[in-house]
């Protein structure tokens, strides 16, 4: 009944009308005859009715496979759905049962089967996933379907890297989910906020700063007030806002305000990880604004926080921050010692976690300033070799923000200082191309 009504409504709307409503799939399929049974009046009601009839294990599997935008195999389904309560063999049985109940579609072109959810069905399952409180967990721990052992970033960004193919798959899921929540309307408000928070590591890894800023600003306008406030979620949103504003709007007061708000919230809830993120963000802002004494104070606070920390990589980053400040204050000998120490002791095996935590790859950062110091000390050939090598480093981690930083701060400026105008021109062309594609105003 619901499908027949949907077809009739689609015919009435016409192709253009249907296309205009694709981002709000439930709204398109919301009408039904008043005389029909409640579960047949709308497709949404039918899906809810079917979901309520499922055994609990099948509900869990149905919810969790909604993370896949372009289909999935049994290995991927197992990776997101297995738990202490659900064995791998149970996941396979659940997928088979969901296929039999027409909630999951099966495609068997060869020896290996692929499965998918229809878009409206997946939107319903994604809502159930958000309501269950599992959305952030599933979005942040994608399965290793590409043959790697990594399973994506934790909230602090320290877990293994996402492969390019898997990041694009998750990107499709995120975009579909956020488009469905639209302007965080109706009952989708909490879903939109939760999905935005879970998506921040993805936006930062893919250098999609404009999209990140838009959704984060929208989510912040919807977070609760008073007793309904979620301090940790708000903290994560303000941290993401500072990062995205830095690159899309530049050195504006609102950028510093976002970082300052994140730092104050992190201090209030005693969250060391987000204190470090906010300190680095404010440090980058002050350095870029020429406020070197303020940047030095931030670097000192960062170093104090990491002095007894468990992660040696954070202490190395603090050493690099000290070197950057000393470079700007004119002490090139001490600055070089600190930055050579940072580059030599740099630890980040996956080379992507710091792009989420500290805006760009920290080895790239250290090499940028080392190249500039070497030129100032009278070693132009070494400075040129490092500035060109940084580009290969930045390309290797597949992170556009880091690449643009390497271009602007070293590969453009050092050749210009040396007098190699052809190399400078090539780097400027690359910088303009990559920054325009990703809307990176800074």
Order of alpha helices (4+ residues) and beta strands (2+ residues): alpha-alpha-alpha-alpha-alpha-alpha-alpha-beta-beta-alpha-alpha-alpha-alpha-alpha-alpha-alpha-alpha-alpha-alpha-alpha-alpha-alpha-alpha-alpha-alpha-alpha
